[in-house]
């Protein structure tokens, strides 16, 4: 006997014979079009009202959930810019989580940073707004930003090399194409800054990822660490974190007879069949993370693209860190700040074993890491971003005046 669901489906087909369903391929094409197809805006930038002390700055961002790391960084910088006296606004592209702008603003204030500026949603239509600085924040927000007039200068807030998020194909090509847009690049670190300027000819600057020293600090627990406890960033759903390599390395470490236990954090892994003791911590709050970093013996966090903020938060808590021996990492961190593992299971196991067996080496890296992050603040990074925006907006305004 046919199920109610199948009967309903047949009736729907009979009642709507003129409606042709899209294939999976057509849906993918339509998905990309909703992010990249925007009609150019004819609005002219209002340079006559330019006030360098109170710039009108608009960020275009994708929708978000609480816990989004990239968004937290955007909101931190934006909140600082607002505190510095600038007029800051957010436009949310293709909202899929928030139904209203008020709801989105409540999420920002409840789960990210205090923000008093305006928040607006848009879908499909090029936003009709104006100001001094317009800032794209990921590959797809670049497309409406490119289409929007009404701004003196456009920027790209670059936190990672996004073409590497995809296999070679349409999305990788669309991502890389954005680096050829006439945007000035505000880059999270020197590796991205060098890539934007050297490989794509963009005007570019670097600002450092920082940390909240009120949360991430060595506290009073130095010297009370567990003798063989590994804190491992296990967000395996993000491929660039290369968690699989670390997992195989742990198995090798166990086979070598090295005693240890692991705290997996960043994502729930489930019930694992492994021969070593572990805790599946999942997504932790900042206070819980800081506590873990102050108790663990070593921290392991990888990124195959731009370095992770987790590295610096671990260092601020006095935790020796292992990352991959890649240019993306070495271009940011000096040799005395962390251990660099060859990007193979054996290479990672070697570094884990070396640090677990050498208290002297752990102490050397602890001191180097603390020295490296000393003085980093989000306000300091925001001041660098502010100076770059002001410089380029004034440059564009003077150029327009000279050309006019």
Secondary structure by P-SEA (a helix, b strand, c coil): cccaaaaaaaaaaaacccbbbbcaaaaaaaaaaaaccccccccccccccccccccbbbbbbcccccccaaaaaaaaaaaaaaaaccbbbbbbccccccccaaaaaaaaaaccccccbbbbbbccccccccccbbbbccccaaaaaaacccccbbbbbccccccccccccaaaaaaaaaaaccbbbbcccaaaaaaaaacccccbbbbbbccccccccccccccccccbbbbccccccccccaaaaaaaaaaaaaaacccbbbbbcccccccccccbbbbbcccccaaaaaaaaacccbbbbbbcccccaaaaaaaaabbbbbbcccccccccccccccccccccaaaaaaaaaaaaacaaaaaaaaaaaaaaaccccaaaaaaaaaaaaaaaaaaaaaaaaaac
